[in-house]
Amino acid sequence: MRRSLLTWYQHQGRDLPWRGESDPYKIWVSEIMLQQTQVKTVIPYYQRWFKKFPTLEELARADQQEVLKVWEGLGYYARGRNLHKAAQKIVKDYGGIFPQTLEQVLKLPGIGRTTAGGILSAAFNQPVSILDGNVKRVLARLTALLVPPNQALSQLWQWSDQLLDSEHPQDFNQAIMDLGATLCTPKNPACLLCPWQKHCQSYLEGLQNQLPMREMTSPLPHKNIGVAVIWNEQGRILIDRRLEGGLLGGLWEFPGGKLEAGESYEDCIRREIQEELGIEVEVGDRLITVNHAYSHFRITLNVYHCRYLGGEPQAIECQEIRWVTLDEIDQFPFPKANSQIIAALRDQNYPRASNQG
């Protein structure tokens, strides 16, 4: 099985920018970016990243806002924050040299067992197994696993350990990921092209389209949000930076919050702006409605132009606040959904300071 997979990989493996790379920094960044993100999405971000932060030391020296700006739009922003923190830890604790033991790598922020195995096998050819989504699917089909993969993780790790080619771990781990990404796909797997077809219990039992079994999922909860684009008399807009810890931590946004039962969007925005920033606003015309899905919930942003009336803006429920012009706004990292708001402002030819009333 090992030999047939490696032969297939030699001829059919994907040509990716980080393949054949020996620099552990570059491999580490690729592994983090590929967490829960497709390869085609990652490639341009990967290339931009190394134009901005060509070395681990430069990443460690960078300001977090610079890091988040380069990460902007890639999602799961804790990954970018953790890369930055881990780079600083590597410089401080290991003299800027990426650690080479599983125990040390697992202590770095944002690195779990699969990511550690991916880095150590790809960068140092160490025989450390992996279990990403592609590998789970391959192993679940190979063994005709009759429970969802996440209910059999210890068994799947054991199989991944047993299958690993200890003489060629670098190529083997890349090969089994490629097998899942290109042939053993979630729908309509290309079994006739698979080097493991004759070993695959799902194929032999005709279950390849039913497996792996899925977890029962509930519908995603939906939140309606009132959002304020607050203008002052100078034609500047008020933006705030989210607290570090939570979802989208450290990113900038247009202020607002969740619609309460029986509340209009205008009332919601006035209340939220008072609670979050301690100021009074007059809610004007609707600018745009934006629908966006996260992994665990969906949101609809109902965005309104607002006029600043009074009060000293305070960072009550955020990290900091700024008055900015529309021309300056691109300097700040925003969540993906906010990019549509910025585009709508530009489309409407704002600022029109004389018409803010």
URFEN-V583199 format. One record per residue. PHI is phi in whole degrees, -180 to 180 (999 if undefined). PSI is psi as a letter, one per 20 degrees, with the letter a starting at -180 (none if undefined). Layout:
# URFEN-V583199
PHI;PSI / PHI;PSI
This chain:
# URFEN-V583199
999;g / -61;g / -64;g / -66;h / -67;g / -67;h / -65;g / -60;g / -63;h / -60;h / -97;h / -120;i / -61;q / -73;q / -94;o / -120;q / -58;h / -95;i / -70;p / 78;j / -81;p / -109;i / -74;o / -61;h / -62;g / -67;h / -66;g / -59;g / -60;g / -63;g / -63;g / -68;g / -63;h / -80;i / -65;o / 60;k / -139;p / -73;q / -55;g / -63;h / -75;h / -71;h / -53;g / -65;h / -66;g / -58;g / -68;g / -65;h / -55;g / -81;i / -72;h / -85;g / -127;m / -66;h / -129;q / -60;h / -64;h / -68;h / -64;g / -62;h / -79;i / -67;q / -79;q / -58;h / -65;h / -63;g / -63;g / -67;h / -66;g / -69;h / -80;i / -50;p / 96;i / -84;i / 80;r / 45;m / -67;i / -58;h / -62;g / -66;g / -63;g / -69;h / -58;g / -63;g / -63;g / -66;h / -61;g / -64;h / -68;h / -65;g / -65;g / -72;g / -94;h / -126;j / 63;k / 84;j / -101;p / -61;p / -65;q / -121;j / -113;q / -58;g / -61;g / -68;g / -65;h / -66;i / -84;i / -78;q / -58;p / 84;j / -115;o / -105;a / -64;g / -67;g / -64;g / -61;g / -63;h / -63;g / -70;g / -67;h / -75;g / -74;h / -86;h / -124;j / 55;k / -85;q / -79;m / -120;p / -78;r / -133;r / -153;m / -84;a / -59;h / -64;g / -69;h / -56;g / -66;g / -59;g / -69;h / -64;h / -74;g / -56;h / -102;j / 51;l / -66;p / -100;k / -134;q / -57;q / -51;h / -69;i / -94;j / -137;k / -64;h / -64;h / -66;g / -65;g / -62;g / -62;g / -65;g / -62;g / -62;g / -68;h / -76;h / -52;p / -83;o / -70;i / -85;h / -133;l / -64;h / -59;g / -71;h / -64;g / -63;g / -66;h / -67;g / -70;h / -67;g / -64;h / -58;g / -69;h / -77;h / -112;h / -114;g / -87;l / -77;r / -56;g / -120;q / 49;m / -61;q / -88;m / -61;h / -67;i / -100;i / -84;p / -67;i / -105;j / -52;g / -72;i / -98;i / -88;o / -64;h / -63;g / -64;g / -64;h / -98;j / 68;k / -108;j / -61;h / -89;i / -95;h / -111;q / -69;q / -66;q / -100;q / -71;q / -71;p / -121;q / -89;q / -60;q / -67;p / -63;q / -122;p / -120;p / -97;p / -120;p / -93;p / -125;p / -113;p / -99;n / -94;p / -105;q / -102;a / -69;i / -87;j / 78;k / -98;q / -113;q / -91;p / -123;q / -132;q / -103;p / -67;q / -60;q / -60;g / -69;h / -89;a / -56;p / 60;k / -56;p / 87;i / -86;r / -93;q / -156;r / -85;p / -68;q / 161;a / -177;a / -75;p / -71;p / -87;r / -59;p / 76;j / -102;q / -82;r / -64;h / -62;g / -65;g / -58;g / -65;g / -59;g / -64;g / -63;g / -66;h / -66;g / -70;h / -86;h / -124;i / 71;k / -127;r / -102;p / -134;q / -104;p / -86;p / -107;c / -75;q / -72;p / -91;g / -164;q / -117;p / -123;p / -101;p / -149;q / -115;p / -103;a / -66;h / -115;i / -163;r / -116;q / -132;q / -121;o / -92;o / -104;o / -105;p / -125;q / -68;p / -134;q / -108;p / -69;p / -103;g / 178;r / 98;q / -89;o / -58;p / -128;q / -84;m / -75;g / -123;k / -146;r / -78;g / -162;r / -133;q / -145;q / -95;p / -134;q / -87;r / -64;h / -68;h / -83;i / -66;h / -69;i / -74;i / -107;p / -76;p / -118;q / -63;q / -56;g / -60;h / -71;i / -64;h / -69;h / -66;g / -63;g / -63;h / -65;h / -62;g / -68;h / -61;h / -87;j / 66;k / -80;q / -84;q / -122;m / -54;h / -71;i / -103;j / -76;i / -75;none
